[in-house]
Amino acid sequence: MSRLLILFGVMLLLMGVACSMMGKFPFGQMPGDLLIRRKGFTFYFPITTGLIISAVISLILWLWQR
């Protein structure tokens, strides 16, 4: 159980770092991703990118368990 919690924590950390960096690279700018720019403020929420990454990770884990 502790290994599983550590794995989930590391995955969340990596996903957080990736999400913060996606605004700097053109990869994370897909249709469906929210980008709000105001004076002195930028908000980026990668909905579509997150769904695609989640599907890929789910597929990899499903294949790994088989």
CNS distance restraints for C-alpha pairs under 8 A (distance, minus, plus):
assign (resid   1 and name CA) (resid   5 and name CA) 6.37 0.50 0.50
assign (resid   2 and name CA) (resid   6 and name CA) 6.17 0.50 0.50
assign (resid   3 and name CA) (resid   7 and name CA) 6.06 0.50 0.50
assign (resid   4 and name CA) (resid   8 and name CA) 6.22 0.50 0.50
assign (resid   5 and name CA) (resid   9 and name CA) 6.12 0.50 0.50
assign (resid   6 and name CA) (resid  10 and name CA) 6.18 0.50 0.50
assign (resid   7 and name CA) (resid  11 and name CA) 6.14 0.50 0.50
assign (resid   8 and name CA) (resid  12 and name CA) 6.11 0.50 0.50
assign (resid   9 and name CA) (resid  13 and name CA) 6.18 0.50 0.50
assign (resid  10 and name CA) (resid  14 and name CA) 6.18 0.50 0.50
assign (resid  11 and name CA) (resid  15 and name CA) 6.09 0.50 0.50
assign (resid  12 and name CA) (resid  16 and name CA) 6.07 0.50 0.50
assign (resid  13 and name CA) (resid  17 and name CA) 6.30 0.50 0.50
assign (resid  14 and name CA) (resid  18 and name CA) 6.08 0.50 0.50
assign (resid  15 and name CA) (resid  19 and name CA) 6.03 0.50 0.50
assign (resid  16 and name CA) (resid  20 and name CA) 6.24 0.50 0.50
assign (resid  17 and name CA) (resid  21 and name CA) 6.29 0.50 0.50
assign (resid  18 and name CA) (resid  22 and name CA) 6.05 0.50 0.50
assign (resid  19 and name CA) (resid  23 and name CA) 7.50 0.50 0.50
assign (resid  19 and name CA) (resid  46 and name CA) 7.42 0.50 0.50
assign (resid  21 and name CA) (resid  25 and name CA) 7.06 0.50 0.50
assign (resid  22 and name CA) (resid  26 and name CA) 7.34 0.50 0.50
assign (resid  22 and name CA) (resid  27 and name CA) 6.78 0.50 0.50
assign (resid  22 and name CA) (resid  28 and name CA) 5.07 0.50 0.50
assign (resid  22 and name CA) (resid  29 and name CA) 7.77 0.50 0.50
assign (resid  23 and name CA) (resid  28 and name CA) 6.56 0.50 0.50
assign (resid  23 and name CA) (resid  29 and name CA) 7.39 0.50 0.50
assign (resid  23 and name CA) (resid  44 and name CA) 6.92 0.50 0.50
assign (resid  28 and name CA) (resid  33 and name CA) 7.84 0.50 0.50
assign (resid  28 and name CA) (resid  46 and name CA) 6.81 0.50 0.50
assign (resid  28 and name CA) (resid  49 and name CA) 6.06 0.50 0.50
assign (resid  29 and name CA) (resid  33 and name CA) 6.33 0.50 0.50
assign (resid  29 and name CA) (resid  46 and name CA) 7.56 0.50 0.50
assign (resid  29 and name CA) (resid  49 and name CA) 7.76 0.50 0.50
assign (resid  30 and name CA) (resid  46 and name CA) 7.95 0.50 0.50
assign (resid  30 and name CA) (resid  48 and name CA) 6.63 0.50 0.50
assign (resid  30 and name CA) (resid  49 and name CA) 6.66 0.50 0.50
assign (resid  31 and name CA) (resid  48 and name CA) 7.01 0.50 0.50
assign (resid  32 and name CA) (resid  46 and name CA) 7.53 0.50 0.50
assign (resid  32 and name CA) (resid  47 and name CA) 6.18 0.50 0.50
assign (resid  32 and name CA) (resid  48 and name CA) 5.31 0.50 0.50
assign (resid  33 and name CA) (resid  44 and name CA) 7.47 0.50 0.50
assign (resid  33 and name CA) (resid  45 and name CA) 5.93 0.50 0.50
assign (resid  33 and name CA) (resid  46 and name CA) 4.43 0.50 0.50
assign (resid  33 and name CA) (resid  47 and name CA) 5.04 0.50 0.50
assign (resid  33 and name CA) (resid  48 and name CA) 5.62 0.50 0.50
assign (resid  33 and name CA) (resid  49 and name CA) 6.97 0.50 0.50
assign (resid  34 and name CA) (resid  43 and name CA) 7.74 0.50 0.50
assign (resid  34 and name CA) (resid  44 and name CA) 5.63 0.50 0.50
assign (resid  34 and name CA) (resid  45 and name CA) 4.99 0.50 0.50
assign (resid  34 and name CA) (resid  46 and name CA) 6.18 0.50 0.50
assign (resid  34 and name CA) (resid  47 and name CA) 7.11 0.50 0.50
assign (resid  35 and name CA) (resid  42 and name CA) 7.34 0.50 0.50
assign (resid  35 and name CA) (resid  43 and name CA) 5.75 0.50 0.50
assign (resid  35 and name CA) (resid  44 and name CA) 4.55 0.50 0.50
assign (resid  35 and name CA) (resid  45 and name CA) 6.53 0.50 0.50
assign (resid  36 and name CA) (resid  42 and name CA) 5.75 0.50 0.50
assign (resid  36 and name CA) (resid  43 and name CA) 5.05 0.50 0.50
assign (resid  36 and name CA) (resid  44 and name CA) 6.46 0.50 0.50
assign (resid  37 and name CA) (resid  41 and name CA) 6.02 0.50 0.50
assign (resid  37 and name CA) (resid  42 and name CA) 4.55 0.50 0.50
assign (resid  37 and name CA) (resid  43 and name CA) 6.46 0.50 0.50
assign (resid  38 and name CA) (resid  42 and name CA) 6.17 0.50 0.50
assign (resid  46 and name CA) (resid  50 and name CA) 5.75 0.50 0.50
assign (resid  47 and name CA) (resid  51 and name CA) 6.29 0.50 0.50
assign (resid  48 and name CA) (resid  52 and name CA) 6.27 0.50 0.50
assign (resid  49 and name CA) (resid  53 and name CA) 6.12 0.50 0.50
assign (resid  50 and name CA) (resid  54 and name CA) 5.97 0.50 0.50
assign (resid  51 and name CA) (resid  55 and name CA) 6.14 0.50 0.50
assign (resid  52 and name CA) (resid  56 and name CA) 6.24 0.50 0.50
assign (resid  53 and name CA) (resid  57 and name CA) 6.13 0.50 0.50
assign (resid  54 and name CA) (resid  58 and name CA) 6.01 0.50 0.50
assign (resid  55 and name CA) (resid  59 and name CA) 6.09 0.50 0.50
assign (resid  56 and name CA) (resid  60 and name CA) 6.19 0.50 0.50
assign (resid  57 and name CA) (resid  61 and name CA) 6.14 0.50 0.50
assign (resid  58 and name CA) (resid  62 and name CA) 5.98 0.50 0.50
assign (resid  59 and name CA) (resid  63 and name CA) 6.12 0.50 0.50
assign (resid  60 and name CA) (resid  64 and name CA) 6.06 0.50 0.50
assign (resid  61 and name CA) (resid  65 and name CA) 6.20 0.50 0.50
assign (resid  62 and name CA) (resid  66 and name CA) 6.59 0.50 0.50
